[in-house]
Structures are given as C-alpha cells and as structure tokens.
C-alpha cells in the first residue's frame, strides 16, 4: 500500500506508521494529486488535519495547477478551507484555468468558502 491508497481507504494506522517512518507525504498520483488533495477530495477533515500537522505541502499543485485549497473551495469543504488557510496555504496560487482558490469558490457558487478566503486576503 502507498500513501495515496491509505488515504483513499482511510487507513489511519498505515498513515501514522508512514509518518513515523519519515515517508514522503507529497507523493502524487498520475494526475499529480497528493495525499492531502485526496483527503480534501474525500471531504475527510480528520485526514486533512493529520496530513497538515504531519507536514504535507499545502501548496502542492496537481497537473492542472490546482491546490488542496482550490479543491476545498470548489467543493465548499469549509473545514478544509479553514485548516488550509490556518496552515498558510498560498491564496494567490493560480491554476492552469487561471483561477485562484477564491475563483474556484465563486465559480461554484460557494459563498461561504469565498468569504473565508477573501477575509484571509485572497482574491
């Protein structure tokens, strides 16, 4: 099993051992999505928190230039948006589609996420 599969299967024991063994938290799948991005995609706040605290790169971009914050904002996953902002995710990162996390929130009609990002200084 690898870290991506562990996140998808919510295998907390594997993840804890992986971190203890100093495994690379920023390994990406064929689309460039990191374990943190998969945790956001699954709307699993417990794993999002765990991976951030373990040192996952909050600004990792997939092959489309999207970050975990962009995914969270686009899906209105408020818990992850808050955690990623608190972890100092780069609010100014731009995807290949020329959108920031704020733009993803607005384009998807997610006013709560957009407000959080804007209040944190994002545009």
Protein Blocks (a to p, Z undefined) as FASTA:
>chain_A
ZZklmmmnopaklmmmmmmnopafkbccfkopafklmmmmnopaklmmmmmmnopafkbc
cfkopafklmmmmnopaklmmmmmmnopafkbccfkopafklmmmmnopaklmmmmmmno
pZZ
